[in-house]
Amino acid sequence: MNTGFIRTIGRVNFIAILIILALAVAVPYGNLVAPPTSLVYVPDYMVALLGKFLTYAMLAVSLNLVWGYGGILSLGHGAFFALGGYVMGMYLMRQIGDRGVYSNPILPDFMVFLNWKELPWFWWGFDQFWFAALMIVLVPGLLAFVFGWFAFRSRVSGVYLSIITQAMTYALLLAFFRNDMGFGGNNGLTDFKDILGFNLQSQETRATLFALSAVFLAGFLLLVAWITTSRYGKLLVATRDAESRTRFLGYRPERVKLFVWTLSAMMAGIAGALYVPQIGIINPGEFAPANSIEVVIWAAVGGRGTILGPVVGAFLVNGGKSWFTGLFPEFWLFVLGALFVLTTLYLPKGIIGTVKGFWQARNARKQSQKDADVPKDTSRPATVEAPAE
Amino acid sequence: MKKLTSSMLYLDDVSVAFDGFKAINSLSLVLEPGEMRAIIGPNGAGKTTMMDIITGKTRPDRGSVYFDGDVDLTRFDESAIATMGIGRKFQKPTVFESHSVEDNILLSMSGDQTISSLLFGRKSIGEKQRIDEILATIRLDGLRHEQAENLSHGQKQWLEIGMLLAQNPKLLLIDEPVAGMTDAETVETARLLREIAKTHAVIVVEHDMDFVRDLDVKVTCLHEGSVLAEGPLEHVSANEEVIDVYLGR
């Protein structure tokens, strides 16, 4: 780990990644080892809550990759998250084995209830963790690839693309509500017992899932930092800002977008797969269009097009939601709406983007003062703005 | 294989209509290798549509378009045509605003690369040298780390021309390069284009007659989608019809 690596991903981002990795150790320690009277003690509910936020942050990071850097505003990213969650749910259902209410060693309870005699083909293989792990990225990835291949090739972009992503998640919502789909209908998948043989209710398993989520989030941040500083990342931003220019330079923007879109869906799938065992249930409600819109708000509040923005946004908005819904549950949606309007009006670059802008302006001022001492290059403007959104 | 024509660009009897309006009407135009051509003509004469046809953005209803002797351009799309060696500058300067001047040039050099080589590739020594050369040509070497959005209008136009050069094309299509420029910038741009024309074939669309005079090249006047007059500027500007439809009396 040399200084070149730190410079590539950015010093602030590097520190933030270290902090997240430290949390992966500190929170399980505070929960499992520290006595309840200790200052660093972390209660069980807090582990569960923060673990959930981590998976939300991962989802926001994946959305930011396509929206912040690629300019593709997805209003359906919750669908990829939910699909990853369903895949994990299927694995967890098969892990129940004969401990279900109907004690059927093969069929999950809801299938017995529906009078199904054998396991449908699309449930095959989900008793194997490696197969489920593969499907966690393949299922969202494949859907995104097919969707993106048609959309980007037909040069669908902007608000039209946003609308069809919204339609996609809504269609999935309706489909998964049907009992005949074979995914538990309205009730979804729940009553999970084990993951890889470890009891899901145990404190240790939950702390491990928390730590895993933190490690994956740190990995996602590294991935985004690496991608966006590569030549491909520069091209992605170029495609966002002037798509036709890239085309007349010989690039194929549809391929540039398809790659990042598919990758982002896979990341969202992983986030969903880590969400479900910590929450204990996955149902069609996760496909609700409003969920996907909330993700957009997290990224916007934190700062799209910045590495850390979506993490900050996801924690702040969801933290606010937990606190606020405790006080005035019926007003939360109004607050959320107001938050989005205010961010758009007064903080278009989000929290991180605005802070970064101040910081860069300050540095540029210092630099121009230095330049004034040594008068030579006067062509440099005094202010340097943060990257355009 | 014997080439169909010896010309760099060969348009023959090209027509295209939008909703019945004939934007290009049996247009024929030949550009020799290494030639620079200025295209003038009133608004709606079909200048931009002609560029759209050459670069694959618009498909002609009729006629043939050959590049570099025997490549039928009507069969390819924008990216493929750009990779073959046709660079295009838009009327409105279009650069990557949130990237540095240097990165704008760098991105323009790698249009034929795959996603994985873009992800894992590093800047080669050859590329660094090439960036230096281009920045020197467009005289932006002092601003290489500046973000493109902070450049002046004229500097953006030059940067875009530099991006075209980085693409290493055989033919450059340049749409109104001096619109909105100061007189000094206009003179500088004419110098830049004359320099580029030494090693590339160039088509320049421009309204500024002083600038066209400065370029001192063969001129084609378009009107209602076809060629009205062609030849040296004195010859074209003396043409009665050109005076009537474009230059005014």
Interface residues (C-beta under 8 A of the other chain):
Chain A: I227 S230 R231 Y232 K234 L235 V237 A238 D241 A242 S244 R245 T246 R247 F248 L249 G250 Y251 R252 R255 V256 F259 D377 S379 R380 P381 V384 E385 P387 A388
Chain B: T55 E78 S79 A80 A82 T83 G87 R88 F90 T94 V95 F96 E97 S98 H99 D103 L106 L107 S108 S110 G111 D112 Q113 I115 L118 L119 F120 G121 G142 L143 E146 Q147 E149 N150 M163 Q167
